[in-house]
Amino acid sequence: MELFIDSADVAELRAAAASGLIDGVTTNPSLIAKSGRKMKEAIAEICSILPGPVSAEAVATDVEGMLNEGRYLAKIAANVVVKLPLTENGLRACKTLSGEGIKVNVTLCFSAVQALLAAKAGAYFISPFIGRLDDNGADGMELIREIRQIYDNYGFATKILAASIRTANHVKDAALAGADCATIPAKTFAALYKHILTDAGVEAFLKDWKSTGQSIL
């Protein structure tokens, strides 16, 4: 499973990239606004930090505007993936951009039939929002399972990018459900390392080793 960091904070991304375990980045207009930076300079720097896919989102709502913004964003760096909403106009723009060889991440997916349409439009990624579904009384992981089965049934190459993930358990469940990737906040990524028994085991081993008075080097 590929792991992406959902952030436009350069310090967070550099720290995550240093682990060697991060495969890409997702951003959105809210994250860019929070960073206080210009979109182009922020995306360019992020792309230089991590060579994997970096999703940069268009904000236009009409097809022509999405196409113009998508083409502009794609020119910032070779690893930019243009992010478009799962609307009729978004999928029309996705079809055109994908046909031009530009990778598209279709976002704000909340149903399996939406994901089917995105795959038919040539989306490189589909981003079902797990946490938001859970917040509204639905089962986000069931959506991942449904999309996985549909894509496997018909051989769609679109990658399932589980989004709106809040916990380490969300990451585990998305992996079990067959998601190809998960995009997670930096704090959630840090939590993946943690388990109380691991911490206790390390403490016990170090205590026993110290009692021997030895040094490995």
C-alpha positions in Angstrom: 0.0 0.0 0.0 1.3 3.5 -0.9 1.2 6.1 1.9 0.7 9.8 1.1 0.8 12.7 3.5 -2.1 15.1 3.3 -0.4 18.4 3.9 1.0 21.6 2.3 3.3 22.2 5.3 6.8 21.9 4.0 8.3 21.2 7.4 5.9 18.4 8.0 6.5 16.9 4.6 10.3 17.1 4.9 10.1 15.2 8.3 7.8 12.6 6.8 9.9 12.2 3.7 13.0 11.6 5.9 11.4 8.3 7.0 11.8 6.9 3.4 8.2 5.4 3.8 6.2 8.1 2.1 5.2 7.7 -1.6 3.4 11.0 -2.3 1.5 14.0 -1.2 -2.1 15.3 -1.5 -3.0 19.0 -1.1 -6.3 20.9 -1.5 -7.2 24.6 -1.5 -7.8 24.6 2.3 -4.3 23.2 3.0 -2.7 25.7 0.5 -4.6 28.6 2.1 -3.5 27.4 5.6 0.2 27.4 4.4 -0.1 31.1 3.5 1.8 30.6 0.3 1.2 31.0 -3.4 -0.1 27.8 -5.0 2.6 27.6 -7.7 5.6 28.0 -5.3 4.1 25.7 -2.7 3.5 22.9 -5.2 6.9 23.3 -6.8 8.7 23.0 -3.5 6.6 20.0 -2.4 7.3 18.3 -5.7 11.0 18.8 -5.1 10.8 17.2 -1.6 9.0 14.1 -2.7 9.4 12.6 -6.2 6.1 10.7 -6.0 2.7 12.0 -7.1 1.7 15.3 -5.7 -2.0 16.2 -6.0 -2.7 19.9 -6.7 -6.4 20.8 -7.0 -8.1 23.0 -9.5 -10.7 25.5 -8.1 -12.7 26.3 -11.2 -16.1 24.8 -11.4 -16.7 25.0 -15.2 -15.1 22.5 -17.7 -13.0 25.1 -19.5 -11.7 26.6 -16.3 -10.8 23.2 -14.9 -8.9 22.4 -18.1 -7.0 25.6 -18.1 -6.1 25.3 -14.4 -5.3 21.6 -14.8 -2.9 22.2 -17.7 -1.2 25.0 -15.7 -0.8 22.9 -12.6 0.5 19.9 -14.6 3.3 22.1 -16.0 4.7 23.0 -12.5 6.5 19.7 -12.1 6.5 16.3 -13.8 5.0 14.6 -10.7 2.0 16.8 -10.3 -1.4 15.0 -10.4 -4.3 17.3 -11.1 -7.1 17.1 -8.6 -10.7 17.5 -9.7 -14.0 17.2 -7.9 -16.4 14.3 -8.7 -19.0 16.4 -10.5 -20.2 16.2 -14.0 -17.9 19.0 -15.1 -15.0 17.5 -13.1 -15.4 14.1 -14.9 -15.7 15.8 -18.3 -12.4 17.7 -17.6 -10.9 14.5 -16.3 -11.7 12.7 -19.5 -10.0 15.4 -21.6 -6.9 15.8 -19.3 -6.4 12.1 -19.1 -6.6 11.9 -22.8 -3.7 14.4 -22.9 -1.6 12.3 -20.7 -2.2 14.3 -17.5 -2.8 12.3 -14.4 -6.0 13.1 -12.5 -7.1 12.5 -8.9 -10.9 12.6 -8.8 -11.8 13.7 -5.2 -14.8 13.9 -3.0 -16.1 10.5 -3.9 -18.9 9.1 -1.7 -20.5 6.3 -3.7 -19.4 3.3 -5.7 -21.2 4.5 -8.9 -19.4 7.8 -8.7 -16.1 5.8 -8.6 -17.3 3.8 -11.6 -17.8 7.0 -13.6 -14.4 8.3 -12.5 -12.7 5.1 -13.8 -14.5 5.4 -17.1 -13.3 9.0 -17.3 -9.7 7.8 -17.0 -9.0 8.9 -13.5 -5.5 7.9 -12.3 -6.7 8.1 -8.6 -10.2 8.0 -7.1 -10.4 9.5 -3.6 -13.3 8.1 -1.5 -13.6 10.1 1.8 -13.8 7.5 4.5 -14.0 9.7 7.6 -16.7 12.0 6.3 -18.9 9.0 5.5 -18.3 7.6 9.0 -19.3 11.1 10.4 -22.6 10.8 8.6 -23.5 7.3 9.8 -22.3 5.4 6.7 -19.5 2.8 6.5 -16.5 4.3 4.7 -14.7 1.0 4.5 -17.7 -0.7 2.8 -17.3 1.9 0.1 -13.7 0.9 -0.4 -14.7 -2.7 -0.7 -17.4 -1.9 -3.2 -15.0 0.1 -5.4 -12.4 -2.6 -5.2 -14.8 -5.2 -6.4 -16.1 -3.1 -9.2 -12.6 -2.1 -10.4 -11.5 -5.7 -10.2 -14.6 -6.9 -12.1 -13.8 -4.8 -15.1 -10.1 -4.4 -15.0 -10.1 -0.6 -14.3 -6.6 0.7 -13.7 -7.7 3.6 -11.5 -6.0 3.5 -8.1 -8.2 3.7 -4.9 -6.7 6.4 -2.7 -8.4 6.3 0.6 -8.9 9.8 2.0 -10.3 11.6 5.0 -8.5 9.2 7.2 -8.3 10.0 10.9 -6.7 7.1 12.7 -4.1 4.3 12.4 -7.1 1.9 12.4 -8.5 3.6 9.4 -5.2 2.9 7.6 -5.3 -0.8 8.6 -8.9 -1.2 7.6 -8.3 0.6 4.2 -5.4 -1.8 3.5 -7.6 -4.8 4.4 -10.4 -3.5 2.2 -8.0 -3.3 -0.8 -7.2 0.4 -1.1 -4.1 0.9 -3.3 -3.1 4.0 -1.3 -4.0 6.1 1.7 -3.5 9.8 2.3 -3.1 10.7 5.9 -2.2 13.7 8.1 1.3 13.8 9.4 0.1 13.1 13.0 -1.7 10.0 11.9 1.5 8.8 10.0 3.5 9.2 13.2 0.9 7.2 15.1 1.5 4.2 12.8 4.8 3.5 14.6 3.2 3.4 18.0 2.1 0.5 20.1 2.2 0.3 23.9 3.8 -3.2 23.9 6.5 -2.1 21.5 7.4 0.8 23.9 7.3 -1.6 26.9 9.5 -4.1 25.1 12.1 -1.6 24.2 12.2 -0.3 27.7 12.6 -3.8 29.2 15.4 -4.8 26.7 17.3 -1.6 27.4 17.0 -2.2 31.2 18.3 -5.7 30.9 21.1 -4.7 28.6 22.2 -1.9 30.9 22.5 -4.4 33.8 25.2 -6.3 31.9 27.6 -3.4 31.8 28.4 -4.2 28.2 28.8 -2.0 25.1 28.2 -3.3 21.6 30.9 -1.0 20.1 
